[in-house]
Structures are given as structure tokens and as C-alpha cells.
Amino acid sequence: MADYLSAALGAPAQRRLTHTKALPYHPSTIHSAITNIEAYAEFLSLVHSSSVTAKDAHGLPKSAKLKVGYPRFGIEENWACRVTCDKKNGIVKIARGGEGDKASDGVLEEWSVHWKLSPPPGPNAASKTTEVELTVEVKFRNPIYDQAFALLPNVAQRMLLKFENRSEELDQAERKERVAKMKEKAKLAAAQKETSKVADAKETVKSTPKTAPKKLEVRGSKPTIASEIAALRAKKAAV
């Protein structure tokens, strides 16, 4: 039957779907969203769950496992994938065929998702807009599945639209995190300033020389008129 369908419909060929769109987010934000493979089920068509199985020396994924389902066909598969992250050139590629993948099983013979960012992410990337090119390449084993997939409209475009929503969520989260860090930094600076003022005040008190209290001077009372008269009388009597 499969041979008859292949002869009637033609052997499935590799299909390549591409869509490009400029997103109003920094390249680093876009790159973070792409390499967060654990979140692929939120925007990547047919992916039900995903996990990173290994990372490179820079902490970027280099292999992953994806659980992919085809509700229309009642099929669910587990894929081991290779992940290539070329941050310098803004390229991320996820392709089926990683360690442990059974290439002879499943609906798809080949599957890959290729991301290209322009400009690429990096410390010198000043642009707040990133051009994202998404390319999906698939090759089915069965011509029926291939023809059914061909009827799906704008696969890459719809995937990129969902990814844009994911990028917006990540951008908002990063903004909130930056604001929180700025507030915490300002709070810490204010506390350090107050501590410095208290320390300076204590140092001033410590360095001020202490002076002995002044002694109270006992002054004689001023002579009154009566006392002066008495003094004169005494003087005359003595004479």
C-alpha cells in the first residue's frame, strides 16, 4: 500500500518553510528566548514538551529531547535532537538525530528548526530591533502525512507569531528584573551613605578635644553706703 501511495503521490521530498520578521526586542532577549528550549511547547507547533539534556562550556544547550505529537494522526514521538548555538553569528539550530534517536522510527525522516538573528546578540549590540529568520525543514516517510502537512497554511509564519508573543513576555520579565535591581542598588547606596554619615559623626565627636569646666569665681559683694559710713566712724574714733 505504501509503495502504491508513493508511486501515486510521489516519494516525499524535503520541505523547507521560511519566514522573516523584525521584532522590537534586543538581540540578547531574542537569543535567550530561542535557547530556552524547555519553553518550546508554548510556541513550537506539535511540540508537547522539551528538555535540555546537555550544555556546552558557555551554558548553552547542545542536545535536547522533544516530545512531539500529531493529534490529526494520533501519533506521539520522542525525539533526541542536536542543538547548535553560534551566538557570535546569531545562529541556533535544533535538528532531529541526537544521541539515542531512532532514525528509522517515526513519521518524520528529517526535522530541523533554524534560527538566524540580525544583528547577532552580544555586548556591542546596540539595536533594540532584531530581524528573526525562522526556517523549518521536514521530510516525511509517508506520502499521506507529507500531503497533509502541505495543506497546513503558513506553518513558519504561525510559529514565528507565537514566538513573538513569547519574546514579549521575556522582554517584560527582563524589564521588571532590571527595575528591581536598580531599586535594590539605590536602596543599598542610600543605606551605605547613611552608615557613612553616622561613622563621620562619631569620628568628629571622638577627635574633638575635651576642655576642663571653668571654675566659678567667688566675687566679693559691692560695699554699701551704710558700710562706708561705718568705716569712716571707726576711722575717726581711732584718731
Backbone hydrogen bonds, N-H to C=O, Kabsch-Sander energy under -0.5 kcal/mol:
donor,donor_aa,acceptor,acceptor_aa,energy
5,L,1,M,-2.7
6,S,2,A,-2.4
7,A,3,D,-2.0
8,A,4,Y,-2.3
9,L,5,L,-3.7
10,G,5,L,-0.6
10,G,6,S,-1.5
15,R,138,V,-3.7
17,L,136,V,-3.2
19,H,134,L,-2.3
21,K,132,V,-2.3
23,L,21,K,-0.6
23,L,130,T,-3.3
25,Y,23,L,-1.9
29,T,26,H,-0.7
30,I,26,H,-2.0
31,H,27,P,-2.7
32,S,28,S,-2.1
33,A,29,T,-1.9
34,I,30,I,-2.2
35,T,31,H,-2.4
36,N,32,S,-0.6
37,I,35,T,-1.9
39,A,36,N,-1.9
40,Y,37,I,-2.0
42,E,39,A,-1.9
43,F,40,Y,-1.4
44,L,40,Y,-3.3
45,S,43,F,-0.6
47,V,44,L,-1.7
48,H,46,L,-0.6
48,H,67,K,-3.2
49,S,67,K,-1.2
51,S,65,K,-2.0
53,T,63,S,-2.0
54,A,63,S,-1.4
56,D,60,L,-3.1
59,G,56,D,-1.9
62,K,54,A,-2.7
63,S,54,A,-1.3
64,A,81,C,-2.0
65,K,51,S,-2.6
66,L,79,W,-2.6
67,K,49,S,-2.8
68,V,66,L,-0.7
68,V,77,E,-3.1
69,G,46,L,-2.8
70,Y,75,I,-3.7
73,F,70,Y,-1.4
74,G,70,Y,-1.2
75,I,70,Y,-1.7
77,E,68,V,-3.5
79,W,66,L,-3.6
79,W,77,E,-0.5
81,C,64,A,-3.3
82,R,95,A,-2.9
83,V,62,K,-2.1
84,T,93,K,-2.8
85,C,83,V,-0.5
86,D,84,T,-0.6
86,D,91,I,-3.2
87,K,85,C,-0.8
89,N,86,D,-0.6
90,G,86,D,-0.6
90,G,87,K,-0.8
91,I,86,D,-2.5
92,V,115,W,-1.8
93,K,84,T,-2.4
94,I,113,V,-2.6
95,A,82,R,-2.5
95,A,93,K,-0.5
96,R,111,W,-2.8
97,G,80,A,-2.5
98,G,80,A,-2.4
101,D,98,G,-2.0
103,A,101,D,-1.2
105,D,102,K,-1.7
109,E,139,K,-3.4
110,E,139,K,-1.7
112,S,137,E,-2.0
113,V,94,I,-2.8
114,H,135,T,-3.1
115,W,92,V,-3.3
116,K,133,E,-1.8
117,L,90,G,-2.9
118,S,131,E,-1.7
125,A,122,G,-1.5
126,A,124,N,-0.8
130,T,23,L,-2.9
131,E,118,S,-3.0
132,V,21,K,-3.0
132,V,130,T,-0.6
133,E,116,K,-2.5
133,E,131,E,-0.5
134,L,19,H,-2.9
134,L,132,V,-0.6
135,T,114,H,-2.5
136,V,17,L,-3.2
137,E,112,S,-2.5
138,V,15,R,-2.3
139,K,110,E,-2.1
141,R,107,V,-2.6
142,N,107,V,-0.6
146,D,142,N,-1.9
147,Q,143,P,-2.4
148,A,144,I,-2.2
149,F,145,Y,-2.4
150,A,146,D,-1.7
151,L,147,Q,-0.8
151,L,148,A,-0.6
152,L,149,F,-1.4
158,R,154,N,-2.6
159,M,155,V,-2.2
160,L,156,A,-2.4
161,L,157,Q,-1.9
162,K,158,R,-2.0
163,F,159,M,-2.1
164,E,160,L,-2.1
165,N,161,L,-1.5
166,R,162,K,-1.8
167,S,163,F,-2.5
168,E,164,E,-2.1
169,E,165,N,-1.9
170,L,166,R,-2.1
171,D,167,S,-2.6
172,Q,168,E,-2.3
173,A,169,E,-2.1
174,E,170,L,-2.4
175,R,171,D,-2.2
176,K,172,Q,-2.3
177,E,173,A,-2.0
178,R,174,E,-2.3
179,V,175,R,-2.5
180,A,176,K,-2.4
181,K,177,E,-2.1
182,M,178,R,-2.3
183,K,179,V,-2.4
184,E,180,A,-2.2
185,K,181,K,-2.4
186,A,182,M,-2.4
187,K,183,K,-2.4
188,L,184,E,-2.2
189,A,185,K,-2.3
190,A,186,A,-2.3
191,A,187,K,-2.0
192,Q,188,L,-2.4
193,K,189,A,-2.1
194,E,190,A,-2.2
195,T,191,A,-2.3
196,S,192,Q,-2.1
197,K,193,K,-2.0
198,V,194,E,-2.1
199,A,195,T,-2.1
200,D,196,S,-2.4
201,A,197,K,-2.2
202,K,198,V,-2.1
203,E,199,A,-2.1
204,T,200,D,-2.1
205,V,201,A,-2.0
206,K,202,K,-2.1
207,S,203,E,-1.9
208,T,204,T,-0.9
219,R,217,E,-0.9
228,E,224,T,-1.6
229,I,225,I,-2.3
230,A,226,A,-2.2
231,A,227,S,-1.6
232,L,228,E,-2.0
233,R,229,I,-2.4
234,A,230,A,-1.9
235,K,231,A,-1.6
236,K,232,L,-2.2
237,A,233,R,-2.6
238,A,234,A,-1.4
239,V,235,K,-0.9
